[in-house]
Amino acid sequence: MPYETIVSTSDLAAHLDDPNWVIVDCRFSFTDIGLGRRNYLQAHIPGAVYAHLDDDLSSPPIPGETGRHPLPSVDVMARTFSNWGIDSKMQVVAYDDWPLVSGATAARLWWCLHWLGHEAAAVLDGGWQHWLRSGGSSQSGLEARSPRVFKPQPRPELLASLMEVDSMRSDPAYLVFDSRAADRYRGENETIDPVAGHIPGTLNAPFAENAGPDGLFLPGEAVRKRFRALLGDIPSQNAVFYCGSGVTAAYNLLALQHAGLGEGKLYAGSWSEWITDLGRPVAKG
């Protein structure tokens, strides 16, 4: 059975030499965009290739039109996956080193793979930190894999556009969730985007609340209980998640699927796209 949501460090260690497993290091810092690559070159899980959030998992933003991390086109993303040696036979494992909650950037890669029809993709539970705590080995330098042919099968139903979100936020058949921390949702302590607040009519569901103090995913039943309380009678396919730029929202979508509650939608443009037009409404508190 493939791993489709998360994978433990012990299970990854058991497949470290498996040629049908592709490991992708997704470490990234919003305050130092070169830090993740430098840390990768210094030490990473053996065999891992490196994915840069800006260069590999996003297309260049267009000022005044897009959010900070627009999705790449299907063709560009497929070429990237092919260059990393991913095809339909590969099990992909992504990891990062987010403080307290490892997996936010890795979840972006996980979501992109699922969006393009590759289900055998998982995030390493606890990330780089837990790998080291568990006694996992590491190596340095740049690694590459032999290219394969990734054939995308896009799933547009996993995306929600800005116009759709604008409609859904006031439609009782849908729920739109802001995945950022509560203070940013309320419009406090905004240090990244030029406008503070949230999309009116949306609810707050901080992505970090899916993990425990050890940085590992909460037990499955705890995650299920959380999302059942958030969703109420709304089916998962009518739930939309956004964040600042479409990155950490993917962690909520990962948690939703890991809880066995199905697949929601990603508003990839997120808050940083919403605020490109100052005429759009903003809520605080």
N, C-alpha and C positions, 0 to 999 in steps of 0.2 A: 504493500500500500504506500503510495507517495505521501509525503508530508506537504500539507496544503495551507497550514497556518503557522505553527511554531514548531521548533525542533529543539531538543535538549542538547546541552554540551556533550553529554555522554553518547547520545546517538550520532552526533556529528563526528566525534572522535572515532567512533567505530567505522565510519565511512570515509575517513580522511584520505585514504588511498584509492577510493572507488572512482574509476574513470568516468562513471556516469553521474557523479556529483560535481556541481560547479559552486564554488564558494565565492561570494562577492563582498568585499569590504566597502562599506558605505559611510565610513566616518567622515564627518563634516562639521565645521563650526561656522555659524552665521557671522561671528565677529572676526574670524580669521579664515578666509575661504581656502587658504592653502594648507591649513593645519592638518586636515585629515589626510591629505596626500603625503605630507611629510611624516606623519605618524605611521602611515602604511609602509612607507619605504624603510622606516626604522625597524618595525616589527609588525607582523600580521600572522593570521592563521595560515599555516602552510598550504600552498596551492591557490590562495585567494588572488583574484584579480581585483583591481580597484575601480570603483564607480564614484565619480565626482557629481554632486548634486547639480551644480550649475552647468557643467560641461556635458554630462552624460544622461542625466535624468530630467533635464529641463531644456527648453529652447530659449534663445535670448529674449528677455522681456522687451516689450515695446512701450516706452514711456507714454503714459496717458491713455494706454489702451488695454494692457494686460496686467495680470498680477506679477509678483516677483519671480515666480517659478512656473511659467507656462509649460504644459506638456509638450514633449517633442511630437513631431508628426509620426504616424504609424510607420512609414518607411524608414525614417531616421532611427526610431527606436528598434525596429527589426534589424537594421544593420548593426547597431550597437550590440544587441544580444547575439547576433551571429559572430561578431568579432570576439566575444567572450566565450565562444564555444558552446552556446546554448542551442539545442534543438529540441524536438518533441520528446526525446528519450531522456533528457537530463533532469535530475533533481537539483533545484537551485536553493541555496541557503544564503541569506543576506544577514549581515550584522553591522552594528555601529557601536559607538561608545557614549551615547547621550548620557549625561549625568542623571542619576536617580532612576530614569526610565529608559533603558536601552531599547532601541528598536524603531525610533520615530523616522529616521532617515531610511533605515533598512525597509520599513514598511512602504515607503514610496516606491522602491524597486519591486517589492512584493506586489503592490497594487498594479504597477505597470505591466507586470507579467500576466497577472490575472485578467487585466483589461484586454490584453492581446491574446487571450485564450490559453495561456500556459498555466495549468492548475498545479503542477508539481513544483511549487515555490513556497518557501517558508522563511520565517525570521528566527534567528538564533535567540532563544530565551535567555535574557540576561546579558546578551551581547559580549563584547570584547572583555569587559571587566569580569564577568562570570566565567568566561573561558579561562582567563588567567587564574582566577581563584580556584577553579576546578583542576588546575594542574595542566592545562592545555599547552601544547608546544607552540612555538612561533619561529618565524624566520624573517629575514630582511631582504630588501631589494625589490625590483620590479618583476612581476610574473605575467605571463601571457599563456593563453591556451590556443590550441589549434582551432581555427575557425570552423564553424558548422553553419548550416542553413536554418535560420529561424523563420518559420512561416506563420505570420500573424493571422489571427482570427479575431478581429476586433469585436468587442462587446459594448456597443454604444449605450446600452441600457445601464451601464455602471457609471455613467457621467450625467451630470446635470449642468446645464448652461446658466449663465447669468439671468437670462430672460425667464428660464424655467424656475429658478430659485425665487425670482421676484414674484412670480405667480404662486408658487408653492407655499411661501412664507405666510400667506393669508388663507390658504386652502385647508379646511379641516381634515381633508383626506391625507395630508402630508405633514411631516415634521422636519424642520431644518435645525440642525445642531451646530453650534459653534464649539470647536474642539480646543480652543485656547484656554489658558488658565483663567480662573474666575476674575482676577483683577483686570486682565486685558479685556475680557468680555464686558465688564462694567465700564470700561473706558478709563481705567486707572493704570498707571505704570506702563504706558505704551512707549516702548523704546525702539521699535522697529519701523512701524508704519507712520506716515505723517498725520493721519487722522485717527483719533481714538474712538472706541465704541464698538457696536455690533450691528448687524443687520436687524432691523425691527421685526418682531414676530418670531425670532429664533430663540432657541433654548441653549443653555450652556451645558456642555458635557465634556469637561476637561479630559484630554486623552490620558494624562498621567494617572488618573484614578483607576485605570485598568491594571496597575501594577502595585505590588506591595512594597514595603520599605527596603526589601532586599533587591529591588529592581526587576524581579521576576514577575511574570504574569500571575495575577491572582488565580486561585483555583477556579476551574471552569464554572462551578455552580455559582460562585460569587459574581463572576462576570455576567452570567446569564441573569442573575437577580438584578444586577445594575441595569442592564439594557431592557429587561422586561418592565422595570419601573419607569425608564425613560420613554419607552415606546408606547406603553399602554396597549390600546387596541390597534395601533397603526402597524401594518406589516413592514418588515425590514426593507422591502423594495420601494417603499414610499418614504423612507428616511434618507435625508441628505445631510452630509457632513462637510463642513468647511473649517478652515483655520486661518492663519495669516496668509499663506501662499500655496496651500494644497499639499503640504508635506505631513504635518503631524495629524491631520484629519485621517490620513490613511491608517494610522495606528488604531483609531477607533473602528474603522472598517475591518481591520485585521481582528480586533477583539470581538466584534460582532459576529464574524464568521467563525472564529475559534469557539465562541460560546454556543455554536450550533443554531444560531438564529437567522441564518441566511445572509444575503448580500445587500448592502445599502448602496447609495450613490455618493459619488464625490463631486463637489463643486470645486473643480481644480483651480479656478481663478481666485476663489476665496476673497477674504476681506481686502487684500491689496488690489484686487481687480475692482471690487465693488466701489471703492473710494476713488477710482480714477475719474468718475463723474461726480463733481461736488453737488450736483442736483439730486443725487440719490439720497434717500433718507438714512439717518444715522440715529441709533438709540444708545443711551447710556444708563447705567445703573443696573 
